[in-house]
Amino acid sequence: MTCEISTRAWRDGALTEHDFPLADLSDHLCDPSTLSWADLLDPEPADLQQLAEELGLDPHSVEDALTQHERPKAVRYDSHIFITAFTVTGMADDSDMHRISIFVMPHAVVTVRLGAGFPVDDVAQDLQDNTELLKHGPKALLHALLDTVVDGYYEVVTRIDERVDDLEEELFDEQHAGNRIARQIYELHKEISHLRRMVLPMRDVVSMVLRRASDPGAERDLVAYYEDLYDHTMRVAEWTDSIRDTIGSIRDTNLALVDTAMNTVMKKLTSWAAIIAVPTAITGWYGQNVPYPGFSKQWGFYCSVGLIVGIALFLYASFKRRNWL
């Protein structure tokens, strides 16, 4: 094997082996009292193919596990359940998205991760601390893995929602900048779109696992855990829809505010142009080289100044009353 491998084995709820050779995994499958977990980080196709032949994994699931952009899904095969999903470690852009694929067998779980960042050690510790859940075997480990994936979605959508709230407050600031707000809206819309592409298919994945946990003869104690997981998944999915609608409203409001600001600027420019046109017209009239009332007279100068000031003040007051200035 050329990839990074981590292995663990629990027997009767206690961790008995850690980092044992991967070749021993097939031996653990024969022991009903043992729960084994093998985690492979960025394996080569030959690595996974070798393991698949040893454990009898379906070749289609192996191919899907190595595909970076495969849609999240859950498939039931004769010897195992295959689940693939995205994990997030940041703000849900491409650099923070990684794939995790899970092979669930009767007494073992194999995870294949394409990209680091998923808290494997935290999942193992949480599972070990919860002996009541651990006694249910591979489905308990599957729940812990999926719960951690959904918790990652929840953290990201919470941060995005906080940024959306801040953006709503900035909309009506006096220093509102349309271009800056528009860029933030674009970035948030891009992030929530990435997250929705991961979250929405997870509803079907968790729903399928919940149905398997609810089958007659299945461990009934696990149903409550998976129902809670399904509720969290639905909440995150609905939250992403709500945030997307809110971002759309912010975008429309921002455009309306930009249009309003532009209209205000145009009103001010028009008003000042009208006021400035008054002295221009009067001085142009009195600058004629032909006789006119007050020509070459001192009172003619006072008359022109009076007309300029009087009409300008009248226009200013009129525009001010109409909120153009």
NORJOWO-V180368 format. One record per pair of residues at least 12 apart in sequence whose ideal C-beta (glycine too) atoms are under 6 Angstrom apart, sorted by the first residue. I is the first residue (numbers start at 1). J is the second residue. D is the distance in Angstrom with one decimal. If there is no record, write none. Layout:
i->(I:I)
j->(J:J)
d->(D:D)
//
This chain:
i->(1:2:2:3:3:3:3:3:4:5:5:6:7:7:7:8:8:9:9:9:10:11:11:12:13:13:13:15:22:25:26:29:29:35:36:37:37:38:39:39:40:41:45:48:56:57:58:61:64:65:65:68:70:71:72:72:72:72:74:74:80:80:80:81:82:83:84:85:85:86:86:87:87:87:87:88:88:89:91:92:92:92:92:98:98:99:100:100:102:104:104:109:109:123:123:127:136:136:139:143:147:150:150:153:153:154:156:157:157:157:160:160:161:164:164:167:167:171:178:181:185:185:188:189:192:192:192:195:196:199:199:199:200:202:203:203:206:206:206:210:210:213:267:268:271:271:271:274:275:275:278:278:278:279:282:282:282:286)
j->(47:44:47:40:41:42:43:47:41:22:40:39:19:20:38:37:124:28:34:36:35:33:34:33:131:134:135:128:38:38:54:107:108:137:108:109:141:110:111:120:112:113:66:62:79:103:77:82:84:101:112:114:84:201:85:201:202:205:205:208:103:104:105:104:103:102:101:100:149:99:198:100:118:149:152:152:156:117:191:156:191:194:195:115:117:114:113:118:145:138:142:138:141:144:148:144:219:222:222:225:229:232:233:199:236:236:195:236:239:240:191:192:243:243:246:184:250:253:258:254:250:251:247:247:240:243:244:240:240:236:237:240:237:233:233:237:229:230:233:226:230:226:324:325:319:324:325:315:312:315:308:311:312:308:304:307:308:304)
d->(5.1:5.5:6.0:5.4:5.8:5.5:4.0:5.4:4.2:5.7:5.7:4.4:5.7:5.1:4.9:4.8:5.9:5.8:5.7:4.7:4.6:5.5:5.0:6.0:4.5:5.0:5.6:5.7:6.0:5.4:5.5:5.3:5.5:5.1:4.1:5.0:6.0:4.9:4.7:5.4:5.1:5.1:5.8:5.6:5.0:5.9:4.6:3.8:5.7:3.7:4.5:5.9:5.7:5.8:4.4:4.0:5.7:5.7:4.5:4.3:5.2:5.8:4.7:4.2:5.9:4.5:4.3:5.9:5.5:6.0:4.1:5.3:4.8:5.5:5.7:4.8:5.2:3.9:5.5:5.0:5.0:4.6:4.2:3.2:5.6:4.3:5.1:5.8:6.0:5.1:5.3:5.1:4.8:5.1:5.3:4.8:4.9:5.4:5.7:5.2:5.5:5.2:5.4:5.4:4.8:5.5:6.0:5.6:5.2:6.0:5.8:5.9:5.8:5.9:5.6:5.7:6.0:5.9:4.0:5.0:5.8:5.0:5.5:5.2:5.8:5.3:5.3:5.7:4.7:5.3:5.0:5.6:5.7:5.3:5.6:5.6:5.7:4.8:4.8:4.4:5.2:4.7:4.1:6.0:4.0:4.7:5.2:5.7:5.1:5.1:6.0:4.7:5.2:4.5:5.4:5.3:5.2:4.9)
//
